[in-house]
Amino acid sequence: MDTLLGQIQGLAHVRVVVGGRIIPEALGSYARLCWSYELPPVREESAYIAYCKEIGANLGEQSIRDFARAFHYAPGAFAEIVHTFVSKGLSHG
């Protein structure tokens, strides 16, 4: 990350988004250009249902709602678990 950001810091038209559960500390001369922003949870259960349909997850709508609540409406954590219902062909009513 330090190498990439150090090389592109002078390019005004380039933006880099670094995301994850734990964000590495910004170092070097580009640290003053970094902004930290915490994304709010996505609470619209219909968005989770639509996502599962789009990826072909074999889950019932109530299970999707339950998973969304269980993962505190964090899209990344939700996607990690429901993806197993696609790749492994699992089903849950």
Secondary structure, 3 states (H helix, E strand, C coil): CHHHHHHHCCCCCCCCCCCCCCCCCCCHHHHHHCCCCCCCCCCCHHHHHHHHHHHCCCECHHHHHHHHHHCCCCHHHHHHHHHHHHHCCCCEC
